[in-house]
Amino acid sequence: MNTHELTKQAEINRKRLLEIVYNAKAGHIGGDLSCLNVLTALYFDILNVDPAKPKDPDRDRFILSKGHCVEALYVTLEAKGYISKDVTDTLGKFGSILSGHPTIEVPGIEVSSGALGHGLSIGVGMAIAAKKDNRDYKTYVLMGDGEQGEGSIYEAAMAANQYKLDNLVAIIDRNHLQISGNTEDVMALENITERWSSFGWDVKTVNGDSVADLDEAFRNIDFNNGKPHLFISETTKGKGVSFMENVAKWHHGVPNEEQYKTAISEIECRINEL
């Protein structure tokens, strides 16, 4: 997809996200919205994946470490063709295969995740396996910024440097808000760039509110530099819904009928403009 098509796809996915969260009456919608552009850029232009061959040994791997934002992944997998609309519509219903965190019962999901701090360690293992098996697949791990308080992340960061995992790409959804408030008030993270650079990572900051900027950044990764890669994706919590943006209470919240209609109207206006 070109950048215009990617931007429109992100808005279509955003609308669908609002629909399933509203109908399920549950979801971490603020973080869903802030990471949706990353998922759109990856699945529709970067990842070497094929819904018809979900277990292809040469497929790229994606791990949603911030598993509580699984609703964004569900709508992305639906749009990509891994799961049908009928399946996605079962979110929040008895007997559904869709849980509040990723599970491997869902086609296209590599790892059952959501216990924060574990995703990068698993990604390191996958990247090491690719090196040992002489395979070219890449591993991508999406983390939350509130998740950065988990110590296991930094053990994984050291291991990735030790094994020169230039086939590993981590992304931090840097929306600055976690469930209990601003990250710098809860557990200060800055300076993230200096911290990860000191671990030997190739660190870049990107405007995560722009699908075009994300896509360009991912396309320009040097997979032969001997360093694992980290993108600090600067985003807006609740991106794309005016009354949700930068409001901590939408970390986990469901819009009422009036709010839902307002949000859908905003998104539809942008889709029509595109």
C-alpha positions as CSV (number, residue, x, y, z in Angstrom):
1,M,0.0,0.0,0.0
2,N,1.1,3.6,-0.5
3,T,0.9,6.1,2.3
4,H,-2.5,7.4,1.3
5,E,-4.0,3.9,1.2
6,L,-2.3,3.1,4.6
7,T,-3.8,6.2,6.2
8,K,-7.2,5.3,4.9
9,Q,-6.9,1.8,6.1
10,A,-5.9,3.0,9.6
11,E,-9.1,5.1,9.7
12,I,-11.2,2.1,8.5
13,N,-9.6,0.0,11.2
14,R,-10.2,2.8,13.8
15,K,-13.9,2.8,13.0
16,R,-14.1,-0.9,13.3
17,L,-12.3,-0.8,16.6
18,L,-14.9,1.6,18.0
19,E,-17.7,-0.8,16.8
20,I,-16.4,-3.9,18.5
21,V,-15.5,-2.2,21.8
22,Y,-18.9,-0.5,21.9
23,N,-20.7,-3.8,21.2
24,A,-18.6,-5.8,23.5
25,K,-18.9,-3.2,26.3
26,A,-15.2,-3.8,27.2
27,G,-11.8,-2.8,25.9
28,H,-8.6,-0.8,26.4
29,I,-9.7,1.7,23.9
30,G,-7.2,4.5,24.6
31,G,-4.1,2.3,24.0
32,D,-5.9,0.5,21.2
33,L,-6.2,3.8,19.3
34,S,-2.6,4.9,20.0
35,C,-1.1,1.8,18.6
36,L,-3.4,1.2,15.7
37,N,-1.2,3.1,13.2
38,V,1.7,0.8,14.1
39,L,-0.3,-2.3,13.5
40,T,-1.7,-0.9,10.2
41,A,1.8,0.0,8.9
42,L,3.2,-3.4,9.9
43,Y,0.5,-5.7,8.6
44,F,-0.4,-3.8,5.4
45,D,3.1,-2.9,4.2
46,I,5.9,-4.3,6.2
47,L,5.4,-7.8,7.6
48,N,6.0,-10.8,5.4
49,V,2.8,-12.7,6.4
50,D,0.1,-14.5,4.5
51,P,-3.3,-15.3,6.1
52,A,-3.5,-18.3,3.8
53,K,-0.3,-19.7,5.3
54,P,-0.4,-18.6,8.9
55,K,2.3,-21.1,9.9
56,D,4.7,-20.5,7.1
57,P,8.2,-21.1,8.6
58,D,9.5,-18.0,6.8
59,R,6.8,-15.6,8.0
60,D,7.7,-12.6,10.0
61,R,6.7,-12.8,13.7
62,F,4.7,-10.2,15.6
63,I,4.2,-10.1,19.3
64,L,1.7,-7.8,21.0
65,S,3.5,-7.5,24.4
66,K,1.0,-4.9,25.6
67,G,-1.7,-7.5,25.3
68,H,-4.5,-5.6,26.9
69,C,-4.7,-3.7,23.6
70,V,-5.7,-6.8,21.7
71,E,-8.9,-5.2,20.3
72,A,-6.6,-3.2,17.9
73,L,-4.9,-6.4,16.8
74,Y,-8.3,-8.2,16.3
75,V,-9.5,-5.5,13.9
76,T,-6.2,-5.6,12.1
77,L,-6.3,-9.3,11.7
78,E,-9.9,-9.1,10.4
79,A,-8.9,-6.5,7.8
80,K,-5.9,-8.6,6.8
81,G,-8.1,-11.7,6.3
82,Y,-7.0,-13.9,9.3
83,I,-10.4,-13.8,11.0
84,S,-13.9,-13.1,9.7
85,K,-16.2,-10.3,10.7
86,D,-18.5,-12.8,12.2
87,V,-15.7,-14.0,14.5
88,T,-14.7,-10.5,15.5
89,D,-18.3,-9.7,16.3
90,T,-18.2,-12.4,19.0
91,L,-15.9,-10.3,21.2
92,G,-17.3,-10.1,24.7
93,K,-19.8,-13.0,24.1
94,F,-19.9,-16.4,25.8
95,G,-18.0,-19.0,23.9
96,S,-16.0,-16.6,21.8
97,I,-12.4,-17.5,20.9
98,L,-11.6,-13.8,21.4
99,S,-10.3,-13.0,24.9
100,G,-9.3,-9.7,26.5
101,H,-5.7,-10.6,25.8
102,P,-4.1,-12.4,22.8
103,T,-4.4,-16.2,22.7
104,I,-3.0,-18.6,20.2
105,E,-6.4,-20.0,19.5
106,V,-6.9,-17.0,17.2
107,P,-5.5,-17.3,13.7
108,G,-2.5,-15.0,13.2
109,I,-1.6,-14.7,16.9
110,E,1.8,-16.1,17.6
111,V,1.9,-15.9,21.4
112,S,-0.6,-15.7,24.3
113,S,0.5,-12.5,25.9
114,G,-0.6,-9.7,28.2
115,A,1.4,-10.5,31.3
116,L,3.4,-7.3,30.9
117,G,7.2,-7.5,30.4
118,H,7.3,-10.9,28.8
119,G,6.9,-10.1,25.1
120,L,10.4,-8.9,24.4
121,S,12.0,-11.9,26.0
122,I,9.9,-14.2,23.7
123,G,10.8,-12.0,20.8
124,V,14.5,-12.4,21.6
125,G,14.1,-16.2,21.6
126,M,12.4,-16.1,18.2
127,A,15.1,-13.8,16.8
128,I,17.8,-16.1,18.1
129,A,16.0,-19.1,16.5
130,A,16.0,-17.4,13.1
131,K,19.7,-16.8,13.4
132,K,20.4,-20.4,14.3
133,D,18.1,-21.8,11.6
134,N,19.6,-19.5,9.0
135,R,16.1,-18.0,8.2
136,D,15.5,-14.5,7.1
137,Y,12.3,-13.8,9.0
138,K,12.1,-10.8,11.3
139,T,10.5,-10.5,14.7
140,Y,8.6,-7.4,15.8
141,V,7.5,-6.7,19.4
142,L,5.1,-3.9,20.4
143,M,5.4,-2.8,24.0
144,G,3.6,-0.2,26.0
145,D,5.4,2.7,27.8
146,G,3.8,1.9,31.1
147,E,5.2,-1.6,30.6
148,Q,8.7,-0.3,30.7
149,G,8.7,-0.5,34.5
150,E,9.0,-4.3,34.2
151,G,12.6,-5.4,34.9
152,S,12.5,-8.5,32.6
153,I,12.4,-6.1,29.6
154,Y,16.0,-5.0,30.4
155,E,17.3,-8.5,30.7
156,A,15.9,-9.1,27.3
157,A,17.4,-5.9,26.0
158,M,20.9,-7.0,27.2
159,A,20.5,-10.4,25.6
160,A,19.4,-8.9,22.3
161,N,22.6,-6.9,22.2
162,Q,24.7,-9.8,23.4
163,Y,23.5,-11.9,20.4
164,K,23.6,-9.0,17.9
165,L,19.9,-9.5,17.0
166,D,19.6,-7.1,14.1
167,N,16.6,-9.2,13.0
168,L,14.6,-8.0,16.0
169,V,12.5,-4.8,16.0
170,A,10.9,-3.5,19.2
171,I,8.4,-0.6,19.3
172,I,7.3,1.3,22.4
173,D,3.9,2.9,22.1
174,R,4.9,6.1,23.8
175,N,1.5,7.7,24.6
176,H,2.7,8.9,28.0
177,L,-0.3,7.6,29.9
178,Q,-0.9,4.4,31.8
179,I,-3.9,3.2,33.8
180,S,-2.8,5.2,36.9
181,G,-1.7,8.4,35.2
182,N,1.2,10.0,33.4
183,T,4.2,7.6,33.1
184,E,6.6,10.2,34.4
185,D,4.6,10.5,37.6
186,V,4.1,6.8,38.1
187,M,7.6,5.6,37.1
188,A,9.7,8.0,35.2
189,L,11.1,6.6,31.9
190,E,13.1,9.4,30.4
191,N,15.6,9.5,28.9
192,I,14.4,6.4,27.0
193,T,16.7,7.0,24.0
194,E,19.8,7.2,26.2
195,R,18.7,4.2,28.2
196,W,18.2,1.9,25.3
197,S,21.2,3.2,23.4
198,S,23.3,2.3,26.4
199,F,22.1,-1.3,26.0
200,G,23.5,-1.3,22.5
201,W,20.3,-0.9,20.6
202,D,19.8,1.1,17.4
203,V,17.2,3.7,18.7
204,K,15.0,6.0,16.7
205,T,12.0,8.2,17.5
206,V,9.1,8.3,15.1
207,N,5.8,10.1,15.0
208,G,3.5,7.3,15.7
209,D,0.4,9.4,15.0
210,S,1.5,9.4,11.3
211,V,1.1,6.1,9.4
212,A,3.3,7.5,6.7
213,D,6.2,8.3,9.1
214,L,5.9,4.9,10.7
215,D,6.0,3.1,7.3
216,E,9.0,5.1,6.2
217,A,10.8,4.3,9.4
218,F,10.1,0.6,9.2
219,R,11.2,0.5,5.5
220,N,14.6,2.0,6.3
221,I,15.7,-0.4,9.0
222,D,19.2,-1.6,8.5
223,F,19.0,-5.3,9.2
224,N,22.7,-5.8,8.8
225,N,24.1,-3.4,11.4
226,G,24.5,-6.0,14.1
227,K,22.2,-4.2,16.5
228,P,18.6,-4.8,17.7
229,H,16.2,-2.0,16.7
230,L,14.0,0.1,18.9
231,F,11.4,2.6,17.7
232,I,10.0,5.1,20.2
233,S,6.6,5.7,18.6
234,E,5.4,9.0,20.0
235,T,1.6,8.7,20.0
236,T,-1.5,10.2,21.5
237,K,-3.6,8.1,23.8
238,G,-7.1,7.8,22.3
239,K,-5.8,9.0,18.9
240,G,-8.5,9.9,16.4
241,V,-11.4,10.5,18.9
242,S,-11.3,14.1,20.0
243,F,-12.8,13.6,23.5
244,M,-10.6,10.6,24.3
245,E,-7.2,12.1,23.3
246,N,-4.7,12.5,26.2
247,V,-7.4,11.6,28.7
248,A,-6.2,8.9,31.2
249,K,-9.7,7.5,32.0
250,W,-9.9,6.1,28.5
251,H,-7.1,3.7,29.2
252,H,-10.0,1.3,29.8
253,G,-13.3,2.7,28.9
254,V,-16.4,2.1,26.8
255,P,-18.2,5.0,25.1
256,N,-21.9,5.5,25.8
257,E,-24.3,5.7,22.8
258,E,-23.9,9.4,22.4
259,Q,-20.1,9.3,22.6
260,Y,-20.0,6.3,20.2
261,K,-22.0,8.2,17.6
262,T,-19.8,11.2,18.0
263,A,-16.6,9.1,17.6
264,I,-17.9,7.3,14.5
265,S,-19.0,10.5,12.9
266,E,-15.5,12.0,13.4
267,I,-13.8,8.9,11.9
268,E,-16.3,8.7,9.0
269,C,-15.6,12.4,8.1
270,R,-11.9,11.6,7.8
271,I,-12.5,8.5,5.8
272,N,-14.7,10.5,3.3
273,E,-12.0,13.1,3.0
274,L,-9.5,10.5,2.1
